[in-house]
Amino acid sequence: PLPPRPGARYHNMEERANLMNMMKLSIKILIQSALSLGRTLDSDFPPLQQFFVVLEHCLKHGLKVKKTFIGQNKSFFGPLELVEKLCPEASDIATSVKNLPELKTAVGRGRAWLYLALMQKKLADYLKVLLDHKHLLSEFYEPDALMMEEEGAVIVGLLVGLNVIDANLCLKGEDLDSQVGVIDFSLYLKETQDNDAKQDGGITAVLDQKHYVEELNRHLSCTVADLQNKIDCLEKTNSKLQEEVSTDRIGSLQEEQQQLKQQNELIRERSEKSVEVTKEDTKVELDTYKQSRQGLDEMYSDVWKQLKEEKKIRLELEKELELQIGMKTEMEIAMKLLEKDTHEKQDTLVALRQQLEEVKAINLQMFHKSQNAECSLQQKTEAISSFEGKTNEMMSSMKQMEE
């Protein structure tokens, strides 16, 4: 999607600021009027009605349009349905809203959900859960929506003060499927009557602020305790995962080390067998060449050259085996360091993995070299057999000539 124009961004910032200020005023007037009234509020209380109107405007700000078979749908009930999945305590509200037969639209179900959350005094908690999972809210809101910006967190903090209000809202008989109400600014523009009323209002405001601060402190302490529990759980799970990863990695490295040892033993046995075979072959060839005539000295010299080359190859193989043994010792040292520093240095696991891959590559190279050596030995044995055939033919021809 194209980024919003600077003018549109500024317009959205003004809308968010205006809605936040209206929410501040509506919450302030609702708390003051409810405490001055001194009884449980019902759905006909004008400040409460205006509060829900402002809250609905805030929740609808920046909503994405959902296309359905009937047409386009733009309802704030979609984000509220996520609360049931994120917070099991909200399942009662979801079932109650679903069981109301008179609700026919998503708007009506969303308003009923807000009514029930306010009566439970959990409205701020549920909306805070939504704000903690903004990656889920991004499916319903635009990036510059009020619920996606800092103003949403401010409004949720202001909603904590509503926990001092007792409300008994009857959902039956209410027309919750109607259009969004209009904000009545007359409630927020009334002036105070006289100085005595101001003094009484000041006392009640101080008491309200006291209750608000106590409720806010309680909410903050609960959130701090919840966060501390979450941190402890995450630390425990992280330590368990680190231990499991380290044990699994150590086991896999040990298995790979055993496999490498077996491969090295096989390579060593093959090389020793090939050397023994070459020694026996050379001894047999020397015996046969000694018994033959002196005219075959050149062939003997060639065989000696081949023996020297085989010895060189054997020395090279032994050097490579020594290098491999040295690399094994280095791997064992690295394994010991891994066992000591698994909790602090997980990055060394990547280095060990690279070292293991290099060792595998070296082992493969050794295996290919040994195969090449075996092939060369086979070729040499074939050449020797051909030489023996030639010598036999020469012997037979010489015998014939002597006869």
Beta strands, then each sheet from edge to edge (+ up, - down):
strand 1: 66-67
strand 2: 72-73
sheet 1: 1+ 2-
end
